[in-house]
Amino acid sequence: MDLIYRSTRNQKETATASQAILKGLADQGGLFVPDMIPRLDRSFDELSRMSYQQVAYEVMKLFLTDFTEEELKYCIDSAYDTKFDTSSIVELIPRDGAYILELFHGATIAFKDMALSILPYLLTTSARKNQVKNEIVILTATSGDTGKAALAGFADVPGTKIIVFYPKHGVSPIQEKQMITQRGENTYVIGIEGNFDDAQTGVKKMFSDPDLADQMDQAGFQFSSANSINIGRLVPQIVYYVYSYVSLLGRGDILPEEKINIVVPTGNFGNILAAYYAKCMGLPVDKLICASNENKVLFDFFGTGSYDRNRPFILTSSPSMDILISSNLERLIYQIAGRDSEKNKELMDHLTREGSYQITDDMREKLSDFYGNYASEEDTAKAIREMYQTCGYVLDTHTAVAVSVYKKYKEETGDDKVTVIASTASPYKFTRSVMNAIDPSYNDKTDFELVDELCRISGVKIPQAIEDIRSAPVLHHTVCETEDMCREVKKILGL
Ligand SMILES: *Cc1c(COP(=O)(O)O)cnc(C)c1O
């Protein structure tokens, strides 16, 4: 029996895994969720003797039930290969009383590679399985890292085009350079005069426009999404939490069935939702610690049960988390509303209309797995400086938010369970903010002088992703107003 995926906004809209991946977003703006979260069917002991790729298969086969073993293994082996600079794909290293789970060893040095290196294979396999004839247009909004990872994943993949919208004034210099130097005949990168929420809202609007869908179909195109609203992004992210747990077990750092905490620097709520799904699958996880930057909507939500985006959008040193509408929270809301799509839709409509919603006390009780807190800009810089001074280890700004929040959690609760902190980017991607946190006198140097200095003080080799953009020519120049996003897409597709 295939696992059924259902829209969070309409009980009646269902899909198989491959159909949900192809479609990206359900109708009426809903998200696809599996009808139930499957339980792991291998023992932790067995899993602890497997490679990353083998664990990936054991986890993903439970969700992508309409893929054959051969198809899924082909996707996994094509994605998790030498594009990663470590054979274990991720690294789990003890630093300052916690384990740092380095998820940035892929081609674009952010954790987005974990899912976006496999998504093109999942998507093209899904297209084949469903006899899709149209060319697939991947429409993506990015706060900085998804864009480059998706471009790298889809560049020159036959049967696809990829269009990325990013906030022109809201990403780091290295992030922008990575995107606008992207090669590939089928790649399009556009800066918008707006923030990430504007980009994401514009993209979601195009997805839900039936007239546009018709025009596209007639011209031989259909949309799909590389954002974490696509279930094909979420499922591969569950893997590294399972892999981390069984690695700790294999090393003898935890006892069988011992519970761990997981800390995740959070923006769109995709990564932490994957950790929650891992817990629902039976992984012994206690607290899921949700770390926000100064855009602390989620901290307020966990504290009060009220989600309220009516506040200034703050540009921080952790731009990939500068988000006020965390799309994937909808999947959690749907679950704690008892999988009631009507109730969920009411709340989401309220969010669209008023910019806020309030959950019931019953629903709040079901959030006890989560703890939320946030780090100010000053807290974040302090976490980077202190980690460097005590261990000689350099954190990126997003991971530093998580480290700072974990310290607050420990002080508040005294909970000293073994803890894994998701490290979502290499410090090389946010060199200026990182180096300034360590020593403000670095401020007069150029971006690439700072790269060389970071290499000197950390002893970490400069990643290929950075070497590649040192002298790469800029290939994408388009900038547009938020309201012109659809026009730009039509122009690209010749509609
Ligand atoms: C995308 C991103 C995040 C936020 O992850 P979500 O899944 O959107 O919550 C955190 N850190 C970095 C470096 C990212 O690129």
Ligand as a Chemical Component Dictionary entry (heavy atoms), coordinates in Angstrom:
data_LIG
# 
_chem_comp.id                   LIG 
_chem_comp.type                 NON-POLYMER 
_chem_comp.pdbx_formal_charge   0 
_chem_comp.three_letter_code    LIG 
# 
loop_
_chem_comp_atom.comp_id 
_chem_comp_atom.atom_id 
_chem_comp_atom.alt_atom_id 
_chem_comp_atom.type_symbol 
_chem_comp_atom.charge 
_chem_comp_atom.model_Cartn_x 
_chem_comp_atom.model_Cartn_y 
_chem_comp_atom.model_Cartn_z 
_chem_comp_atom.pdbx_ordinal 
LIG C1 C1 C 0 17.845 27.898 5.150 1  
LIG C2 C2 C 0 18.789 28.085 6.279 2  
LIG C3 C3 C 0 18.359 28.068 7.619 3  
LIG C4 C4 C 0 16.916 27.909 7.991 4  
LIG O1 O1 O 0 16.421 26.621 7.714 5  
LIG P1 P1 P 0 14.835 26.384 7.624 6  
LIG O2 O2 O 0 14.703 24.976 7.185 7  
LIG O3 O3 O 0 14.332 27.365 6.609 8  
LIG O4 O4 O 0 14.282 26.651 8.975 9  
LIG C5 C5 C 0 19.317 28.196 8.603 10 
LIG N1 N1 N 0 20.616 28.380 8.308 11 
LIG C6 C6 C 0 21.054 28.420 7.041 12 
LIG C7 C7 C 0 22.509 28.655 6.796 13 
LIG C8 C8 C 0 20.171 28.267 5.978 14 
LIG O5 O5 O 0 20.632 28.318 4.722 15 
# 
loop_
_chem_comp_bond.comp_id 
_chem_comp_bond.atom_id_1 
_chem_comp_bond.atom_id_2 
_chem_comp_bond.value_order 
_chem_comp_bond.pdbx_ordinal 
LIG C1 C2 SING 1  
LIG C2 C3 SING 2  
LIG C2 C8 DOUB 3  
LIG C3 C4 SING 4  
LIG C3 C5 DOUB 5  
LIG C4 O1 SING 6  
LIG O1 P1 SING 7  
LIG P1 O2 DOUB 8  
LIG P1 O3 SING 9  
LIG P1 O4 SING 10 
LIG C5 N1 SING 11 
LIG N1 C6 DOUB 12 
LIG C6 C7 SING 13 
LIG C6 C8 SING 14 
LIG C8 O5 SING 15 
# 
